[in-house]
Amino acid sequence: MEPKEREAEIISEILLKAASEPEFRNSLIRDPAAVLEMYNVSPQAKMVIKRTIIDLTQ
C-alpha cells in the first residue's frame, strides 16, 4: 500500500472513531494535538483531521 493510501486510511479510521465514540470525539475536540500524536500521520493529515472536526462541531 502506498504511504498516501495508508495515511488516507488512518484519517478515515480516526474520523469514523470520532463519529462512533463520543469519548474519543470529545478528546479530539478538546486536545487534537495530543490525540493525534498517537497516530503516525503527516502534519498535513493532522490538519485535515483538525479542520474536519472543527467543521463538524460548528
Secondary structure, 3 states (H helix, E strand, C coil): CCHHHHHHHHHHHHHHHHHHCHHHHHHHHHCHHHHHCCCCCCHHHHHHHHHHHHHHCC
